[in-house]
Amino acid sequence: MFYLKLASRNIRQSLSTFLPFGLSSIVMFVMNLTIASILFSPSLRKVPGAPNAAMMLALGLIVLLIFATIFMIYSYRFLLKRRTKEFGLYNILGLKKQQIIRIAVLELFMMLIATAIIGSILGVILAKFLYLILVNMLGTNYFNLQWSPTAIIVVAVAFIFIYLLLMMISILTIKRQSSLELLKNENRGEKEPKARVILACLGIIFLAIGYYMAVTVASPLDALFKFFIAVLFVIAGTFLFYMSFTIWLLKRRKKNKKYYYQPKHFITVSSMLYRMKQNAAGLANITILVTMTFVTLATTIGLYTSINGFLHGYFIRNTMINFNTTLPKSQSLIQQAAKENNIPLKNSIGYNMSDGLYGTVKQGKFEATQRFTTLTAINFMTADMYTKLTGKKVQLSNNQAIVFPLIGNFDAKQITFWQHRFNIKGKISSMRNFPTISMTASNWLILIVNSEKQVQPILDQAGKNGGGMTSDLHFQSTISTDLSAKNASKLDEALSNYRLNGSDKPIRKISDQSQLESGMGIPPSMMRYDQMHQQFMSFAGGFLFIGLILGFTFILGTALIIYYKQISEGEQDKRSFEILQEVGLSKQEVRQTIRSQVLLVFFMPIVVAVCHFAFAFVMIQKLISLFGTTQLGLLLGTSIATIAIVAIVYYLIFKQTSRVYYRLVER
């Protein structure tokens, strides 16, 4: 009971010391509980597109818990450093280390209880509010969030493990240090670091590798495979950059006698060099968090805002039906089914296109090697079909082709498929009455050729050599038309009774399921704009929701790290500035010196973060195209707006926290 009272009194009397850690703990608990409450709520299952939203929420919860663990450790280490002098005093006054550990553990236990109680109340309230936002993003109207006890159990258990980890850190810190070390540890600074050339070179090399990987991705799948590797290189390079380049810069300024022996420069350079190792880690953490905020918000907002544009580009009409047979047969079939069911077909248009070839195109040569990082899909269309769709007449010989690169680039003068070669007569950037966007993870080319007959041998060869999804490749047809939801459902049901098995096989109709047999073929497949819109909204809405939550959490983490940094540096600089004022430095000179240091610390993370994001933009664009979004202008505009907003918030955070530093050093 004595230790419990002592721990409670410590928290009450040192509330200003415990408050930043307590707020960090409560905020992390609230954010995780909010996501978990929506994820485990029975209400989510009643929302259209629930599986997609649940997947995004589960992913977001995992990321948040990992971030909460790292950030809580960072916050507690800061608190622990400020409390070590107090622990050392306890030891000198007669308390054994085991008793001090008991007090520290009880303090953490009380903080955990307070976090769970306050966090649960705030989390439930915030979850209801954020659920309304999520439902609106998903485009649905089920607004009643039912509470699930599973949510609080999952988050509480996770935070128990986090606090157990913090207790272990506390125990090891107290056990490892002597009474004298505990007394001195709070004011212990860093030795002036050496400018290690090897680390400086490694930092530049790691950043160069990460940047190179980001700007040279060949396809969306290539971006997917290289993304995390590039991120690791950039993170490592960022830490080494601050630990090496900044030290080199400061030492270079120190050698410049004319610059260094000015009061404001002398103090700034010497004070930052004195504790540069710690300063570098803080700057790197801020840079990485700001970059994560840029990437998270720009990606999720860009994806969400481009849904309508993507679907309008994908759907020529509101209904699209794919047939595993030629256009004349599919047109005859759909007209027959529509007539039998009294369904009016409006604004119908159709086209033939070959099955896709999948492989690698190197210097104009197609190879049926399906490497995911360089995968390219190629479809063939005849010149007559192109003329029918666009109204533009083209003349092509048997060895000529026009290339239409929808995703990726193609600049070769010819393209070869085994012994078949096509000279590229021209290149087009758009095609009327044809989907301008595809949901494909690869680069995508369409080759317009003279006839289907000259292409079929290529399709047969690709089928034998594994250059297609199946061994039987041929031309298929797609018909787009405008239908009401009711008529689309009736037509889909009618067409489901037919089986199509390629252009040279008859269409077969079944009267009941017992007639189905292997090899009968596949039914026509229908897609509707409204159904696809709902599916994409459920995915992108959940994605944006998690992005906003993570973005807010990362900004909050940035704010707290900056705050901790200002306090720790202010406390370390306080005595130095007192001495300088005693030897004649005016308050105005102190302010100028502080301003010089604050500006340097302020600008570096935001500038480096913008640089990271600029190099990552190509990779981000490729990753987003996995979801069909290829609108470069929209993504660029979203990214610039995101950077501007985050930079303003960052400036406001730094301006507010800098006042804490000023108060400490000028006191």
C-alpha positions as CSV (number, residue, x, y, z in Angstrom):
1,M,0.0,0.0,0.0
2,F,2.9,2.3,0.8
3,Y,4.4,1.9,-2.7
4,L,1.0,2.4,-4.3
5,K,0.5,5.7,-2.4
6,L,4.0,6.8,-3.3
7,A,3.4,6.0,-7.0
8,S,0.1,7.9,-6.9
9,R,1.7,10.9,-5.2
10,N,4.5,11.0,-7.8
11,I,2.0,11.2,-10.7
12,R,0.0,13.9,-9.0
13,Q,3.0,16.0,-8.0
14,S,4.8,15.6,-11.3
15,L,1.7,15.9,-13.5
16,S,3.4,18.1,-16.1
17,T,6.1,15.5,-16.5
18,F,3.7,12.6,-16.9
19,L,1.1,14.5,-19.0
20,P,2.8,14.1,-22.4
21,F,3.2,10.4,-22.0
22,G,-0.3,10.0,-20.6
23,L,-1.8,11.9,-23.5
24,S,0.2,9.8,-26.0
25,S,-1.0,6.6,-24.3
26,I,-4.7,7.8,-24.3
27,V,-4.6,9.0,-27.9
28,M,-3.1,5.8,-29.1
29,F,-5.6,3.7,-27.2
30,V,-8.5,5.8,-28.5
31,M,-7.4,5.6,-32.2
32,N,-6.9,1.8,-32.0
33,L,-10.2,1.3,-30.1
34,T,-12.1,3.4,-32.7
35,I,-10.8,1.2,-35.6
36,A,-11.4,-2.0,-33.6
37,S,-15.0,-0.9,-32.6
38,I,-16.0,-0.5,-36.2
39,L,-14.1,-3.6,-37.4
40,F,-15.7,-5.9,-34.8
41,S,-19.2,-4.3,-34.9
42,P,-22.0,-6.5,-36.2
43,S,-23.2,-3.3,-38.0
44,L,-20.3,-3.4,-40.4
45,R,-21.5,-6.8,-41.8
46,K,-24.8,-5.1,-42.8
47,V,-23.0,-2.5,-44.9
48,P,-22.7,-3.2,-48.7
49,G,-19.1,-4.0,-49.5
50,A,-18.4,-5.0,-45.9
51,P,-15.5,-7.5,-46.8
52,N,-13.5,-4.8,-48.5
53,A,-14.0,-2.3,-45.7
54,A,-13.2,-4.9,-43.1
55,M,-10.0,-5.9,-44.8
56,M,-8.9,-2.2,-44.9
57,L,-9.8,-1.7,-41.2
58,A,-7.9,-4.9,-40.2
59,L,-4.8,-3.7,-42.0
60,G,-5.2,-0.3,-40.5
61,L,-5.5,-1.7,-37.0
62,I,-2.3,-3.7,-37.4
63,V,-0.4,-0.7,-38.6
64,L,-1.8,1.4,-35.8
65,L,-0.8,-1.1,-33.1
66,I,2.7,-1.4,-34.5
67,F,3.0,2.4,-34.6
68,A,1.5,2.7,-31.1
69,T,4.1,0.2,-29.7
70,I,7.1,2.1,-31.3
71,F,5.7,5.5,-30.3
72,M,4.9,4.5,-26.7
73,I,8.4,3.2,-26.2
74,Y,9.8,6.6,-27.6
75,S,7.5,8.5,-25.2
76,Y,8.3,6.4,-22.2
77,R,12.0,6.6,-22.7
78,F,11.7,10.4,-22.7
79,L,9.7,10.3,-19.5
80,L,12.2,7.8,-18.0
81,K,15.1,10.1,-18.7
82,R,13.4,13.0,-16.9
83,R,12.6,10.7,-13.9
84,T,16.0,9.1,-13.4
85,K,17.3,11.9,-11.2
86,E,14.3,11.2,-8.9
87,F,15.0,7.5,-8.9
88,G,18.7,8.2,-8.0
89,L,17.6,10.3,-5.1
90,Y,15.3,7.5,-3.8
91,N,18.3,5.2,-4.0
92,I,20.6,7.6,-2.0
93,L,17.8,8.1,0.6
94,G,17.8,4.3,1.3
95,L,15.3,2.7,-1.1
96,K,16.7,-0.4,-2.8
97,K,16.6,-0.7,-6.6
98,Q,14.0,-3.5,-6.2
99,Q,11.7,-1.0,-4.3
100,I,12.3,1.7,-6.9
101,I,11.4,-0.7,-9.6
102,R,8.2,-1.5,-7.8
103,I,7.3,2.2,-7.7
104,A,8.0,2.6,-11.4
105,V,6.0,-0.5,-12.3
106,L,3.0,0.7,-10.1
107,E,3.2,4.1,-11.8
108,L,2.9,2.4,-15.2
109,F,0.1,0.2,-14.0
110,M,-1.8,3.2,-12.8
111,M,-1.2,4.9,-16.2
112,L,-2.5,1.8,-17.9
113,I,-5.7,1.8,-15.8
114,A,-6.3,5.5,-16.5
115,T,-5.6,5.0,-20.2
116,A,-8.0,2.1,-20.4
117,I,-10.8,4.0,-18.6
118,I,-10.5,7.4,-20.3
119,G,-9.6,5.8,-23.6
120,S,-12.6,3.5,-23.6
121,I,-15.0,6.4,-22.9
122,L,-13.5,8.6,-25.6
123,G,-13.0,5.7,-28.0
124,V,-16.7,4.7,-27.9
125,I,-17.8,8.3,-28.5
126,L,-15.3,8.8,-31.4
127,A,-16.1,5.5,-33.0
128,K,-19.7,6.5,-33.4
129,F,-18.7,9.7,-35.0
130,L,-16.1,8.2,-37.3
131,Y,-18.5,5.4,-38.2
132,L,-20.9,8.0,-39.7
133,I,-18.0,9.3,-41.8
134,L,-17.0,5.8,-42.9
135,V,-20.6,4.9,-43.9
136,N,-20.8,8.1,-45.9
137,M,-17.5,7.3,-47.7
138,L,-18.8,3.8,-48.5
139,G,-21.9,5.4,-50.1
140,T,-24.4,3.6,-47.9
141,N,-27.0,4.7,-45.3
142,Y,-26.7,2.2,-42.4
143,F,-25.9,4.5,-39.6
144,N,-26.4,2.4,-36.4
145,L,-23.1,1.3,-34.9
146,Q,-23.6,-1.7,-32.6
147,W,-21.1,-2.1,-29.8
148,S,-18.9,-5.2,-29.6
149,P,-17.0,-6.1,-26.4
150,T,-14.4,-7.9,-28.6
151,A,-13.0,-4.5,-29.6
152,I,-12.1,-3.3,-26.2
153,I,-10.8,-6.8,-25.2
154,V,-8.4,-6.8,-28.3
155,V,-7.1,-3.3,-27.7
156,A,-6.8,-3.7,-23.9
157,V,-4.8,-6.9,-24.4
158,A,-2.6,-5.2,-26.9
159,F,-1.9,-2.3,-24.5
160,I,-1.2,-4.7,-21.6
161,F,1.6,-6.2,-23.7
162,I,2.8,-2.7,-24.7
163,Y,2.9,-1.7,-21.0
164,L,4.6,-4.9,-20.0
165,L,7.3,-4.0,-22.6
166,L,7.6,-0.6,-21.0
167,M,7.9,-2.1,-17.5
168,M,10.8,-4.3,-18.8
169,I,12.5,-1.2,-20.2
170,S,12.1,0.6,-16.8
171,I,13.4,-2.4,-14.9
172,L,16.5,-2.8,-17.1
173,T,17.2,1.0,-17.0
174,I,17.0,1.2,-13.2
175,K,19.0,-2.1,-12.6
176,R,21.7,-1.2,-15.1
177,Q,22.7,2.2,-13.6
178,S,24.2,3.2,-10.3
179,S,22.8,5.9,-8.0
180,L,25.3,8.5,-9.3
181,E,24.4,7.6,-12.9
182,L,20.7,7.9,-12.2
183,L,21.2,11.4,-10.7
184,K,23.3,12.6,-13.7
185,N,21.5,10.8,-16.5
186,E,18.8,13.5,-16.9
187,N,21.3,16.1,-17.8
188,R,23.7,13.8,-19.7
189,G,24.4,15.2,-23.1
190,E,26.0,13.6,-26.1
191,K,29.7,13.7,-26.9
192,E,30.5,15.6,-30.0
193,P,30.3,12.9,-32.7
194,K,32.9,12.3,-35.4
195,A,32.1,12.9,-39.0
196,R,32.4,9.3,-40.2
197,V,33.0,9.3,-44.0
198,I,31.9,5.7,-44.4
199,L,28.5,6.4,-42.8
200,A,28.2,9.5,-44.9
201,C,28.8,7.5,-48.1
202,L,26.5,4.7,-47.0
203,G,23.7,7.2,-46.3
204,I,24.1,8.8,-49.8
205,I,24.3,5.3,-51.4
206,F,21.2,4.0,-49.6
207,L,19.2,7.1,-50.5
208,A,20.4,6.8,-54.1
209,I,19.4,3.1,-54.3
210,G,16.0,3.8,-52.8
211,Y,15.4,6.8,-55.2
212,Y,16.6,4.8,-58.2
213,M,14.3,1.9,-57.4
214,A,11.4,4.3,-57.1
215,V,11.9,6.1,-60.4
216,T,12.8,3.1,-62.5
217,V,9.8,0.8,-61.8
218,A,8.7,-0.7,-65.0
219,S,5.1,-1.8,-64.1
220,P,2.6,-1.7,-61.3
221,L,3.7,-5.2,-60.2
222,D,7.3,-4.1,-60.3
223,A,6.4,-1.2,-58.0
224,L,4.5,-3.6,-55.6
225,F,7.6,-5.9,-55.3
226,K,10.1,-3.1,-54.9
227,F,8.1,-0.7,-52.7
228,F,9.1,-2.1,-49.3
229,I,12.7,-2.7,-50.3
230,A,12.9,1.0,-51.5
231,V,11.3,2.1,-48.2
232,L,13.9,0.3,-46.1
233,F,16.8,1.8,-48.1
234,V,15.3,5.3,-47.8
235,I,14.7,4.9,-44.0
236,A,18.3,3.7,-43.4
237,G,19.6,6.4,-45.7
238,T,17.6,9.0,-43.9
239,F,19.1,8.1,-40.5
240,L,22.6,7.9,-41.9
241,F,22.1,11.2,-43.8
242,Y,21.3,13.1,-40.6
243,M,24.0,11.3,-38.6
244,S,26.7,12.0,-41.2
245,F,25.8,14.8,-43.5
246,T,24.5,17.2,-40.8
247,I,27.7,16.6,-38.7
248,W,29.8,17.2,-41.8
249,L,28.0,20.4,-42.5
250,L,28.3,21.7,-38.9
251,K,32.0,20.8,-38.7
252,R,32.6,22.5,-42.0
253,R,30.9,25.6,-40.6
254,K,33.0,25.3,-37.4
255,K,36.2,25.4,-39.5
256,N,35.0,28.6,-41.2
257,K,36.4,31.0,-38.5
258,K,34.7,34.1,-39.9
259,Y,31.3,32.4,-39.7
260,Y,31.8,30.3,-36.5
261,Y,33.0,33.1,-34.2
262,Q,29.9,35.1,-34.5
263,P,27.8,34.8,-31.3
264,K,24.6,33.4,-32.9
265,H,26.6,31.0,-35.1
266,F,29.0,29.9,-32.4
267,I,26.3,28.9,-30.0
268,T,24.1,27.2,-32.6
269,V,26.9,25.1,-34.2
270,S,28.5,24.1,-30.9
271,S,25.3,23.2,-29.1
272,M,24.0,21.1,-32.1
273,L,27.3,19.4,-32.5
274,Y,27.4,18.6,-28.8
275,R,24.3,16.4,-28.9
276,M,24.1,15.6,-32.7
277,K,23.6,11.9,-32.4
278,Q,20.3,12.4,-30.4
279,N,19.3,15.3,-32.6
280,A,19.9,13.3,-35.8
281,A,17.6,10.5,-34.6
282,G,14.9,13.0,-33.7
283,L,15.2,14.7,-37.1
284,A,15.1,11.4,-38.9
285,N,12.0,10.3,-37.0
286,I,10.2,13.5,-37.9
287,T,11.2,13.2,-41.5
288,I,10.0,9.7,-41.8
289,L,6.7,10.4,-40.1
290,V,6.1,13.5,-42.3
291,T,6.9,11.4,-45.4
292,M,4.6,8.6,-44.2
293,T,1.9,11.3,-43.8
294,F,2.5,12.6,-47.4
295,V,2.3,9.1,-48.9
296,T,-0.7,7.9,-46.9
297,L,-2.9,10.9,-47.4
298,A,-1.9,11.5,-51.1
299,T,-2.4,7.8,-52.0
300,T,-5.7,7.3,-50.3
301,I,-7.3,10.7,-51.3
302,G,-6.0,10.3,-54.8
303,L,-7.5,6.8,-55.1
304,Y,-10.9,7.9,-53.6
305,T,-11.3,11.0,-55.8
306,S,-10.5,9.2,-59.0
307,I,-13.1,6.4,-58.7
308,N,-15.8,8.1,-60.8
309,G,-13.2,9.1,-63.5
310,F,-11.9,5.5,-63.6
311,L,-15.3,3.9,-63.9
312,H,-16.5,6.4,-66.6
313,G,-13.4,5.5,-68.5
314,Y,-13.9,1.7,-68.0
315,F,-17.7,1.7,-68.9
316,I,-18.7,3.0,-72.3
317,R,-22.3,2.3,-71.4
318,N,-23.8,1.4,-68.0
319,T,-23.7,-2.4,-68.7
320,M,-20.9,-4.4,-70.2
321,I,-21.2,-8.1,-71.3
322,N,-18.2,-10.3,-72.3
323,F,-18.8,-13.2,-74.6
324,N,-16.4,-16.1,-75.3
325,T,-17.2,-16.0,-79.0
326,T,-17.1,-13.7,-82.0
327,L,-19.1,-10.4,-82.2
328,P,-21.7,-11.6,-84.8
329,K,-22.6,-14.6,-82.7
330,S,-22.7,-12.6,-79.4
331,Q,-24.8,-9.9,-81.1
332,S,-27.3,-12.5,-82.3
333,L,-27.4,-14.2,-78.9
334,I,-28.0,-11.0,-76.9
335,Q,-30.7,-9.8,-79.4
336,Q,-32.5,-13.2,-79.1
337,A,-32.3,-13.2,-75.3
338,A,-33.5,-9.6,-75.1
339,K,-36.4,-10.2,-77.5
340,E,-37.6,-13.3,-75.6
341,N,-37.6,-11.3,-72.3
342,N,-39.0,-8.0,-73.7
343,I,-35.8,-6.1,-72.8
344,P,-35.0,-3.0,-74.8
345,L,-31.3,-2.6,-75.7
346,K,-30.2,1.1,-75.9
347,N,-27.1,2.5,-77.5
348,S,-25.5,-0.9,-78.0
349,I,-22.0,-1.1,-79.3
350,G,-19.6,-4.1,-79.5
351,Y,-16.1,-5.0,-80.5
352,N,-13.9,-8.1,-81.1
353,M,-10.5,-8.4,-79.4
354,S,-8.1,-11.3,-78.9
355,D,-7.4,-13.0,-75.6
356,G,-4.4,-11.4,-73.9
357,L,-0.8,-12.5,-74.4
358,Y,1.3,-12.1,-71.2
359,G,5.0,-11.9,-71.3
360,T,8.0,-9.6,-71.5
361,V,8.7,-7.1,-74.3
362,K,12.4,-6.4,-74.7
363,Q,13.6,-4.2,-77.5
364,G,10.5,-4.9,-79.5
365,K,10.7,-8.7,-79.0
366,F,7.9,-10.6,-77.1
367,E,9.0,-13.4,-74.8
368,A,6.6,-15.7,-73.1
369,T,8.4,-15.4,-69.8
370,Q,5.9,-14.1,-67.2
371,R,8.1,-12.2,-64.9
372,F,5.8,-10.2,-62.6
373,T,8.1,-7.2,-62.5
374,T,8.2,-6.7,-66.3
375,L,4.8,-8.3,-67.2
376,T,3.1,-6.8,-70.3
377,A,-0.4,-7.8,-71.6
378,I,-1.0,-7.6,-75.3
379,N,-4.3,-7.8,-77.2
380,F,-5.0,-7.7,-80.9
381,M,-7.7,-5.8,-82.7
382,T,-8.4,-5.7,-86.5
383,A,-8.2,-2.5,-88.5
384,D,-11.9,-3.0,-89.5
385,M,-13.0,-3.1,-85.9
386,Y,-10.9,0.0,-85.1
387,T,-12.7,1.8,-88.0
388,K,-16.1,0.6,-86.7
389,L,-15.4,2.0,-83.2
390,T,-13.8,5.3,-84.1
391,G,-14.9,6.1,-87.6
392,K,-11.3,6.5,-88.7
393,K,-10.2,4.3,-91.7
394,V,-6.7,2.9,-91.6
395,Q,-4.9,0.8,-94.2
396,L,-2.5,-1.9,-93.0
397,S,-0.5,-4.6,-94.8
398,N,-0.1,-8.0,-93.2
399,N,3.3,-7.0,-91.6
400,Q,2.1,-3.6,-90.2
401,A,0.5,-2.7,-86.9
402,I,-0.6,0.4,-85.0
403,V,0.2,0.4,-81.3
404,F,-2.0,1.7,-78.6
405,P,-0.2,1.7,-75.2
406,L,-2.9,2.1,-72.5
407,I,-0.5,1.4,-69.5
408,G,3.2,1.9,-69.9
409,N,5.2,3.1,-72.9
410,F,6.2,1.5,-76.2
411,D,8.7,3.3,-78.5
412,A,10.1,0.4,-80.6
413,K,9.8,0.6,-84.4
414,Q,8.8,-3.1,-84.6
415,I,7.5,-5.9,-82.5
416,T,8.2,-9.6,-83.0
417,F,6.3,-12.7,-81.8
418,W,8.5,-15.7,-82.5
419,Q,8.7,-15.8,-86.4
420,H,6.0,-13.2,-86.9
421,R,7.1,-9.5,-87.1
422,F,5.1,-6.3,-87.3
423,N,6.5,-3.0,-88.3
424,I,4.9,-0.2,-86.3
425,K,3.1,2.2,-88.7
426,G,1.8,4.5,-86.0
427,K,1.0,5.1,-82.4
428,I,-2.3,6.3,-80.9
429,S,-3.1,7.7,-77.5
430,S,-6.9,7.2,-77.3
431,M,-9.7,5.2,-79.0
432,R,-13.3,6.2,-79.2
433,N,-16.0,3.8,-77.8
434,F,-13.3,1.7,-76.1
435,P,-12.5,1.5,-72.4
436,T,-9.6,3.8,-71.7
437,I,-8.7,2.2,-68.4
438,S,-8.1,-1.4,-67.4
439,M,-8.0,-3.2,-64.1
440,T,-4.6,-4.9,-64.8
441,A,-1.5,-5.1,-62.8
442,S,0.7,-5.2,-65.9
443,N,1.6,-2.8,-68.7
444,W,-1.0,-3.1,-71.4
445,L,-0.7,-2.7,-75.2
446,I,-3.2,-3.1,-78.0
447,L,-2.0,-3.9,-81.5
448,I,-4.2,-3.0,-84.4
449,V,-3.5,-5.4,-87.3
450,N,-4.9,-6.2,-90.7
451,S,-7.0,-9.3,-89.9
452,E,-7.8,-12.0,-87.4
453,K,-6.3,-14.8,-89.6
454,Q,-2.8,-13.4,-89.4
455,V,-3.0,-13.2,-85.6
456,Q,-4.4,-16.7,-84.8
457,P,-1.1,-18.5,-85.4
458,I,0.5,-16.1,-82.9
459,L,-2.3,-16.9,-80.4
460,D,-1.8,-20.7,-81.0
461,Q,1.9,-20.4,-80.5
462,A,1.4,-18.4,-77.3
463,G,-1.0,-21.0,-76.0
464,K,1.6,-23.7,-76.5
465,N,4.5,-21.7,-75.0
466,G,2.6,-20.5,-71.9
467,G,2.2,-16.9,-73.2
468,G,-1.5,-16.8,-72.2
469,M,-3.8,-17.5,-69.3
470,T,-5.1,-20.6,-71.1
471,S,-3.8,-22.9,-73.9
472,D,-6.8,-22.0,-76.1
473,L,-6.5,-18.4,-77.2
474,H,-8.9,-16.8,-79.7
475,F,-10.9,-13.6,-80.3
476,Q,-13.7,-12.7,-77.9
477,S,-16.3,-10.0,-78.0
478,T,-17.7,-7.4,-75.7
479,I,-21.0,-5.6,-76.0
480,S,-21.8,-2.5,-74.1
481,T,-25.4,-1.2,-73.7
482,D,-27.6,0.9,-71.5
483,L,-30.0,-1.1,-69.3
484,S,-32.0,-0.4,-66.2
485,A,-31.1,-2.5,-63.1
486,K,-34.2,-4.6,-63.4
487,N,-33.7,-5.4,-67.1
488,A,-30.0,-6.0,-66.6
489,S,-30.9,-8.6,-63.9
490,K,-33.4,-10.3,-66.3
491,L,-30.9,-10.3,-69.2
492,D,-28.1,-11.7,-67.0
493,E,-30.4,-14.5,-65.8
494,A,-31.4,-15.3,-69.4
495,L,-27.8,-15.3,-70.7
496,S,-26.6,-17.5,-67.8
497,N,-28.4,-20.5,-69.5
498,Y,-26.0,-20.3,-72.5
499,R,-22.5,-21.8,-72.8
500,L,-19.8,-20.4,-75.1
501,N,-16.7,-22.3,-76.0
502,G,-14.7,-20.2,-78.5
503,S,-15.2,-18.7,-81.9
504,D,-15.3,-22.0,-83.8
505,K,-17.7,-23.8,-81.4
506,P,-21.5,-23.6,-81.4
507,I,-23.4,-21.8,-78.6
508,R,-25.1,-24.4,-76.4
509,K,-28.2,-23.8,-74.2
510,I,-29.0,-25.7,-71.1
511,S,-32.5,-26.2,-69.7
512,D,-31.5,-27.3,-66.2
513,Q,-28.2,-27.7,-64.2
514,S,-28.2,-31.5,-64.7
515,Q,-27.2,-30.9,-68.3
516,L,-24.0,-29.2,-67.4
517,E,-20.9,-31.2,-68.3
518,S,-17.2,-30.6,-68.6
519,G,-16.2,-28.7,-71.8
520,M,-19.6,-27.1,-72.4
521,G,-18.0,-23.7,-72.1
522,I,-18.6,-20.7,-70.0
523,P,-21.6,-18.3,-69.8
524,P,-21.5,-14.7,-70.8
525,S,-20.3,-12.4,-67.9
526,M,-22.1,-9.1,-67.1
527,M,-20.7,-6.1,-65.3
528,R,-22.8,-3.0,-64.3
529,Y,-21.6,0.5,-63.5
530,D,-23.6,0.8,-60.3
531,Q,-22.4,-2.6,-58.9
532,M,-18.8,-1.8,-59.7
533,H,-19.2,1.7,-58.3
534,Q,-20.5,0.2,-55.0
535,Q,-17.6,-2.3,-54.8
536,F,-15.0,0.3,-55.5
537,M,-16.5,2.8,-53.1
538,S,-16.5,0.1,-50.4
539,F,-12.8,-0.5,-51.0
540,A,-11.6,3.0,-51.7
541,G,-13.8,4.4,-48.9
542,G,-12.3,2.1,-46.4
543,F,-8.9,2.8,-47.8
544,L,-9.4,6.6,-47.4
545,F,-10.9,6.2,-43.9
546,I,-7.8,4.3,-42.8
547,G,-5.6,6.8,-44.6
548,L,-7.1,9.7,-42.8
549,I,-6.8,7.9,-39.4
550,L,-3.2,7.0,-40.0
551,G,-2.4,10.4,-41.4
552,F,-3.8,12.1,-38.3
553,T,-1.9,9.6,-36.1
554,F,1.4,10.3,-37.9
555,I,0.9,14.0,-37.6
556,L,0.1,13.7,-34.0
557,G,3.2,11.5,-33.5
558,T,5.2,14.2,-35.3
559,A,3.8,16.9,-33.0
560,L,4.7,14.9,-29.9
561,I,8.2,14.1,-31.1
562,I,8.8,17.8,-31.9
563,Y,7.4,18.7,-28.5
564,Y,9.7,16.2,-26.7
565,K,12.6,17.4,-28.7
566,Q,12.0,21.0,-27.8
567,I,11.7,20.2,-24.1
568,S,14.8,18.0,-24.0
569,E,16.9,20.5,-26.0
570,G,15.5,23.5,-24.0
571,E,16.4,21.9,-20.7
572,Q,19.9,21.1,-22.0
573,D,20.4,24.6,-23.4
574,K,19.0,26.5,-20.5
575,R,22.2,26.4,-18.4
576,S,24.4,27.2,-21.4
577,F,22.4,30.3,-22.3
578,E,22.4,31.4,-18.6
579,I,26.2,31.3,-18.6
580,L,26.3,33.3,-21.9
581,Q,24.0,35.9,-20.6
582,E,26.1,36.2,-17.4
583,V,29.2,36.9,-19.6
584,G,27.4,39.6,-21.5
585,L,25.2,38.1,-24.2
586,S,22.0,40.2,-24.5
587,K,18.5,38.7,-24.6
588,Q,18.1,39.9,-28.2
589,E,21.3,38.0,-29.2
590,V,19.9,34.9,-27.3
591,R,16.7,35.2,-29.3
592,Q,18.6,35.5,-32.6
593,T,20.7,32.5,-31.8
594,I,17.6,30.4,-30.9
595,R,15.8,31.5,-34.1
596,S,18.8,30.4,-36.2
597,Q,18.8,27.0,-34.5
598,V,15.0,26.5,-34.7
599,L,14.9,27.4,-38.4
600,L,17.6,24.9,-39.2
601,V,15.8,22.2,-37.3
602,F,12.4,23.2,-38.7
603,F,13.3,23.3,-42.4
604,M,15.4,20.1,-42.7
605,P,12.8,17.5,-42.0
606,I,10.1,19.0,-44.2
607,V,12.5,19.6,-47.1
608,V,13.9,16.1,-47.0
609,A,10.4,14.6,-46.6
610,V,9.2,16.5,-49.8
611,C,12.3,15.2,-51.6
612,H,11.5,11.6,-50.5
613,F,7.9,12.0,-51.7
614,A,8.9,13.5,-55.0
615,F,11.1,10.5,-55.8
616,A,8.5,8.1,-54.6
617,F,5.8,9.7,-56.8
618,V,6.4,7.5,-59.8
619,M,6.2,4.4,-57.7
620,I,3.0,5.6,-56.0
621,Q,1.5,6.3,-59.3
622,K,2.3,2.7,-60.5
623,L,0.9,1.3,-57.2
624,I,-2.4,3.2,-57.5
625,S,-2.8,2.0,-61.1
626,L,-3.2,-1.5,-59.7
627,F,-6.7,-0.3,-58.8
628,G,-7.3,1.1,-62.3
629,T,-6.4,4.7,-61.5
630,T,-4.2,6.2,-64.2
631,Q,-5.2,9.9,-63.9
632,L,-1.7,11.5,-63.5
633,G,-3.0,15.1,-63.2
634,L,-5.5,14.3,-60.5
635,L,-2.9,12.4,-58.4
636,L,-0.4,15.2,-58.9
637,G,-2.9,17.8,-57.8
638,T,-3.9,15.8,-54.8
639,S,-0.3,15.3,-53.8
640,I,0.6,19.0,-54.1
641,A,-2.5,19.9,-52.0
642,T,-1.6,17.3,-49.4
643,I,2.0,18.5,-49.1
644,A,0.8,22.1,-48.7
645,I,-1.8,21.3,-46.0
646,V,0.6,19.0,-44.1
647,A,3.4,21.7,-44.4
648,I,1.0,24.3,-42.9
649,V,0.0,22.0,-40.0
650,Y,3.7,21.2,-39.5
651,Y,4.6,24.9,-39.4
652,L,1.8,25.5,-36.8
653,I,3.0,22.6,-34.7
654,F,6.6,23.8,-34.8
655,K,5.6,27.4,-34.0
656,Q,3.6,26.3,-31.0
657,T,6.2,23.9,-29.6
658,S,9.0,26.4,-30.2
659,R,7.4,28.7,-27.6
660,V,8.1,25.9,-25.0
661,Y,11.8,26.0,-26.0
662,Y,12.0,29.8,-25.8
663,R,10.4,29.8,-22.3
664,L,12.8,27.2,-21.1
665,V,16.0,28.8,-22.3
666,E,15.0,32.4,-21.5
667,R,13.6,31.7,-18.0
